[in-house]
Amino acid sequence: MTRHVSDAQVNPVTSAPDRSGATGPEARAWLASYADGLLAAVQPYVSPSGSLITLPGTPGGYGTAVDGLEGFARTFLLAGFRLAGEDGADPHHLAERYAAGLAAGTDTAHPERWTRPEEHGQAKVEAASLALVLDMTRPWIWDRLAPDVQERTVEYLGSVVGDRDYPDNNWVWFRIVVETFLRSVGGPFSADDVARDLAAHDRFRRPGGWFADGPERSFDHYAGWALHLYPALWQRMPGAAEVAQAAGDDLAVRSASDREHLARYLTDALALVGSDGAPLLQGRSLTYRFAAAAPFWAGAFAGVGRPGQLREAATRIVRHFADHGVPGPDGLLTLGWHGPWRPIAQRYSGPGSPYWASKGLLGLALPASHEVWTAAPEPLPVDDGDVLAIAAAPGWAISATRDDGIVRVINHGTDHALPGADGGDSPLYARLGYSTATSPLLDADAWTSPLDQAVVLLNTQNEATHRTGFTPHPVECGTFAPSDPSDRANVQHSTGSGEVVALGSTADAHWVEADLSVPDHGSGRPGSSTPAGRITTVSIVRGAWEVRLVRVEGSAEAATALRIGGWAAGPELASALVPLSGDVAPVCGETTSDDATPLAGPTTTPWLRYAPVPAGWVAAAVHLARTPAVGHPQLDLTTGQAAVTWPDGKRTTATLP
């Protein structure tokens, strides 16, 4: 993974993707065939007893035994969805095969027994999948298990009861689901456990239907494929009401609140799907791929949202990956995004991990008669027109453009850290922009020296600063009609809709001597930090353009230059970075990176370099589209205000902090 620096711009052109929908029966038949293919492809890797499915590839960070358990449990999810949605019809003998695996895996004397929850934390994750499917397929698997296998399964799952070693994040739902199933079959459960975990879930709630994955500013796909998904399924489990009541909760009240929260979240989630079905390429565990479709199926289970639109979003996401060669020729899901790309993995990722993608096929658990399959297809937000909004919780300005189907987010609220933290930036969370058409650079340099979608100070060794721990702040702005830019009655303030939105943040920029020995769970690298100066960044967003204003205060003597990086884009995209203001003209250049993202082909990142560090505000226009821009925004800076004239003549004013 190397980077090549040059001063050339590369802006090839591609056409916008097809946006055709499918009827419910057509979509369901295709998804069912796709799911059956995934299940058939893993059969050569099933152990003799059926308890372990150890897929080929480099073992994960937790070892081969955990890999084999993951392969079983995560494909069991998909098998369970197929059984439930077909009311037990089982031409491929899935119930028989997985029941045999349960019998061996829970037998502590069997040579192919499973790693237990008390032996390794990852088994707690997989236990939730086992419990969820045993509940969902109760008549066809659980009720037919021999009594001794049922007893061993209860004992295996029951080891989580009273366990205090659960991370304070989405993992709390793994225990709630397990203990609810145990309660329904007469096994042990702890009201204190459930009360504690539900309280943690409530602490993760954020405005607008969002969840943070723990106490940090961790906003990513886990909000949808875990923190919304499990409550939607839990409320349907037998025994959930009794478990909630024992924990001092009211299931009916909680479920109503969860559905309302999910409905609000789906508004943003739908807006974050590209017209080609690509999900936002941001956050950890991206190798789960079309698990990004899970919250739309959760909406169908919970009875919120418009069924035809939910189905369209979910199936379009799965089709996006199928159209990009997923699974590969051998039918297996690999560690990667489109094709195999091992660097996308976190420490906890093994060859069985990608099968959490099964969640993206959850809709198959609903019968063909369900309204999610019978409703007419409906377009996604980006199909109907440009989208411009603010998602307050993650601090994202969302801008989708209908002509090319790309969704972009400009990020001033997410860094997978606590306010005031001084660690390194995670390229998965702390970059200024993410999209459905690009990936942040994820090579080794990207973790220690931010380049793409970053505003950094450089020292004489060309080491870049980090922004993690920054302080977000709102920016007041409005758009005027070009015919009368002085008419203040035409202002549309950026409250999450309208023609322009703006956000900003201030970072105590710092150099980090990173500790690369710390296991990678998606966060930025910790290490010793050195203050570099305070950087305030303001983003004014409209369509494919962002006008980015930057001011540096109190820069350290070691800071010799300011660098602004644009979108890291492949050869099929047009990424541009145009200087707009500043007393000193910057050096304009670009860096080409080979194999630095999970997307195919080299990646080119434009950048501007100001040396010495400029005083006052400097600005640049940042652009991402499938075709090169015609014209670019113009900027007039006055004391405390920025006035932007867009290529179509409309004018925006923003109050600068």
URWO-V241755 format. One line per field, one symbol per residue. phi: phi as a letter, one per 40 degrees, with the letter a starting at -180 (. if undefined). burial: b if it has 9 or more other C-alpha atoms within 8 Angstrom, else e. A space follows every 50 residues. Layout:
# URWO-V241755
phi->???
burial->???
This chain:
# URWO-V241755
phi->.bbbcabcbbbcbbccccbcbbcddcccccccccccccccccdcbccdcg cbbbcchcdccbgcccdccddcccccdccccccccbfgdaccfccccccc cccccccccccbccdcdccadcccccdccdcccdccbdcbbdcbccdccd cccccccccccgccbbccadcdcccdcccccddcbgccabccdccccccc dccccbcggcbcchcccbbaccdccbccccdccccccdgccccccccgbb ccccccccccccdcccdcccccccccgccccagcfcccfcddcdcccdcc ccgbgcdccccccccccccdcccbgbccdcgbcbcibcccadccccdccb ccddccdddcbddcccccccccbccccbccdcccicbaabccccgbcbbb bccbgcbbbbbbabafacdgcbccccccbcccabacbbbccbcdcccbad bcfabbcbbccgcccbbdgcbcacbcaabbcccacccccccbccbhahca baaaabbccacbccccccdcbhccccicbbcbibbbbbbbbagcbbcbbb bbbgccdccbabbbbcccbcccbbbbabcbahcbcccbaabbbcfbaccc gcbbbcabbbaccccgcbaacbbaacbccbgacbbbbbcgabbbbcdcgc bbbbccc
burial->eeeeeeeeeebbbeeeeeeeeebbbebbeebbeebebbbebbeebbbebb bbbbbeeebbebebbbbbbbbbbbbbbbbbbbbbbbebebeeebbebbbb bbbbbbbeeeebbbbbbeebbebbbbbbbbbbbbbbbbebbbeebeeebb ebbbebbbbbbeeeeeebbbbbbbbbbbbbbbbbeebbbbbebbbebbeb beebbbebbbbbbbbbbbbbbbbbbbbbbbbbbbbebebbbebbbebebb beebbeebbbbbbbbbebebbbbbbbbbbbbbbbbbbbbbbbbbbbbbbb bbebbebbbbbbbbbbbbbbbbeebbbbeebbbbbbbbbbbeebbbbbbb bbbbbbbbbbbbbbbbbbeeebbbbebebbbbbeebbbbbbebbbbbbbb bbebbbbbbbbbbbbbbbeebbbbbbbbbbbbbbbbbbbbbbbeebbbbb bbbbbbbbbeeebbbbbbbbbbeebbbbbbbeeebeeeeebbbbebbbeb bbbbbbbbbbbbebeeeeeeebbbbbbebebbbbbbbbbbbbbbbbbbbb bbeebeeebbbbbbbbbbbbbbbbbbbebbbbeeebebbbbbbbbbbbbe ebbbbbbbbbbebbeebbbbbbbbbbbbeeebbbbeeeeebbbbbbbeeb bbbbbee
